[in-house]
């Protein structure tokens, strides 16, 4: 794993990891909430064996990326394009996990000449679709309903502490998730990526979930590249209807439902999904 950063055109820092095979087929991965650029570190060797090179940037306010007050979901593709320019990538696939899912859809919509394919893994859909609220993990839904960035930070500080130290996944987990976290190395990696997300405090997470609740200001119906929505049917955090709805919004999108997987265990399927996307 290689850890790096760049300076964006507006002076902000964008931190990212580089995992897999140097010279491999390029994929940009967008982390969940609250996780970070470190999500895929446990699969570094597997990605390398598959001939994939995955770059994973921290969104603003997470990890080592500079905060961007008032940011919008549709601001992200410009950061991604700047990163791709730095890396010399003309075309690439994108994969977004959980809260990172909408960012993959945004990039596939707004960077049509550069994004070759997109994967949405246990991804959140457009929350203006009323059924999307049914079954979402209780605390995440409550935070989304706060609606204001500053108030959301106060909400998080009260519950998790200013540094996020009191954050825990909470709720019930699928058996597959519990099995994944029963592996000491995987548990340590998950603890690390969540901890890194709070490097600058809870602000990045509070903002991310606030942005997540807003309408998508882009039209996924414009996407003309392959899109796969991958979701575990045992997911207790984000219901499968989210992936079904996202797939309905994108012409020709495929949905891949895995009966046993939960919200965490589905991460282990990202390498294979990425390989299929670049193929």
N, C-alpha and C positions, 0 to 999 in steps of 0.2 A: 504494500500500500504506500502510495506517495501522497503527501499532504502539501497543498500549495495554495496560493491565492493570487489574485490579480487586482489591478486598479481599473475600475470601470470609467467610461468617458466622463461621468459626472463627479469623479473623485472618490466614490465609495469603494470599499474593499469587498470583493466576492471571494470567499474561501471555498475550496473544493478538494475532494479526494480523487485520486486516479488509481483505479484497481484493474486487475486483469492483465492481459498480454500487451506489452508495448508493441505498437503497430497493429493491434487487433482492430476488428470492425468496431466503429465508434457508437456508443450509446450514452445518452445523458439521462441520469436518474434523479428524480425529485423526491425527497424524503417525506416522511409523515410528520405528524404533530402530536406530541413534541419529541421528534427525533432530529437527526442531523445528517451531515455529509458522511458520517461513519456507518450508516445503515448496512452497507454491503461488504464491509471489511471481512466478515466471516467467510464470504464466498469468493475471496480474491483468487485463490488457487483454482477453484472450479471455473471461474470466468476465464482465467488464463488458459486452461486446458481447452476451453471452447473457442479460443481465438477471439475473445471479446475484450474490449477496453472500455471501461465504464467510468465516466466522470460524474461526480455527484456534488453539486454546489449547495451550500447553506443558503436558504432564503434570508432576506434582510432581518436582522435582529437575532438570528440563530447563530450558534457557534461563533465563528470569527468573521461573519459578514456584517457590514455596517448597517445599522437600522435605517429604515426609510419611512418616517412618519407619514401617515395618510396614504400609504401605497395601495394600489389596486391589483387585482388578479391579472388584468391585462397589461400591467407594467412588466411582468416577468419575461415575456419573450424577448424584450430588448436586452435584458441581462444575459439571457441564454445565447442570443446571437453574438454578443460581445465576447462571451467565453469561447464560443465556437470559432470566432475569428482569431482569438489568441492561440487556440490550439491548432489552427489551420484546417478546420473541418468544414468542408463544403456541404456535405450531406450527412445526416446522422439520424438514428432512431431515438425516441424519447420514451421513458417509462416513468409513470408517477404512481406512488404508493399512498393509499389512504387520503389524507389531506393534500398530498402532492398530486393526486389524480387530476383535479381540475387544471393544474398547471401544464400537464401533458396535453390535455385537450386544447388549452389556450395556445400552446406552441404549435400544435398540428394545424390549428386554424389560422394563426397569424404569421407563421413562418412557412408558407406553402412551398417555397422554392428550396427549403433546406431540410425540413423534417420529412424523412422517407417513410416512417411508420411510427405508430404510437401504441403503447400499452398502458392500460389503466388497471391497477391492481388494488382490489378492495377499495376502490376510489369513491370519494364523495361526489355526488352529482349536483346539479343546479338546485339549490335549496329553495328556489321560488316554486318548484314543483311540490305541491302540498304533501303528497304521500311520502316524500323524502324524510319528513320529520318522524315518521312512525318507526319506532324501534331503534333510533339512534341512541347510543350510550347516554344515560341521563345527564351526567355532568357536562358532557360536550354540548348537548342540546341547550342546557341552561346557559352556558357561556355564549353560545351563538346568539341567544335571544337578548343578551345585554345590549348588543348593537353599536355601542360607542367604544372607540379604541381606548381612551383613558379610563373609562369605567370598567372595561374588561381587564385592564392591568390591575386595577384596585381589587376586582373580584378574584383574580388569580393570586395576588399577594396575600389576601386575607385567608385563602384556603391552602395555598401551597408555600407561602413565604416568599419574600422578594427574590430569593435565589432558586426557587422551585424545589427546595430540598424535601418538602413534604408531599411532593407529587407522587402518586402511585397509580398504576393502571386501573385499579378498582373494578368492581363488578365481577361478573362471572366470565370465565374463559372456556373456550372449547377444549376438549381433551387433547387435540393436536397442539394447541397453544401451550398447555401445561406440560406436554411431553417435550416440546422445544425448550421451554424454560427450565426443564429438569436437567438439561445438559449444562454443566457448569460453565463451559466456554461460551455457549450461546447466551446464557444468563448474564455473564460478565460483559459480553459485547452489547447486549441490549441496555444494560445499566450504563455503559459508557456512552452510547449514542444519545440516550435520553439526558444524561448528565451534561453532555456537550451542548445540547440544545439550550440549556439554561446558563451557559457560560456568561451571558450578559444580563441575566435575570429573566423574569417571566414575560418581558415585553414582546419578544418575538412570537412566542406562543399565543399570547393574548391577541395580538394583532392578526396572526394567521387565522385563528378561529373566527374573529370578527369579519375578516375578508371572506372567509368561507361561506358565511351566511348571506352574502350579497348576490344579486342577480348576475349571471354571466353576461357581460357586455360585449359578447362576440357570438357569432353564429356557427355552431359545430356542423351545421348542414352544409357548410362550404368545404369541409374536409374531403379531400380526394385521394388520400393515401390509406393503406391498410391500418385498421384500428382493432385491437383486441381488448375486451374488458374481461379480466380474470378475477374471480371472486370465490371465496370459500363459503359453502352453504351453511357451515357451522359458525360463521362469523357472528359474534355477539356485540360488536362495536358498530359496524356499518352494515345494514341489511343488504341482501343481494338485489333488492329492487333498485338500489342506486346504480349498480352496473347495468341492469336491464334498461333503465331509463337513459343512461348515457349512450348505450348501444343503439337505442331507438333514435337518438338525436343525430347520430353520425351515419351517413349513407354507407351501406355495406359493412358496417361494423360487425364483428363476431363476438359472441359472448361465450366464455369458457367457465363453467361452474364446477367446482371441485367439492364433492359431497362431504369429505372428512375435514377439510381445512377450515381453520378459524382465521382470525384477523392477523395473528403473528405468524403462524406456520406457513401462510401463503407466501411469505417472503422467500422461503426456500425455493419457490418455483420461478422467481424472477430471472435467474440465469438462463433457464430453458426458454422462457418467454422472450427474453432479449435475443437469444440465438434465432428463434423463429422469426422475429421481427426483421433482423438484418438479412435473413436468408431470402 
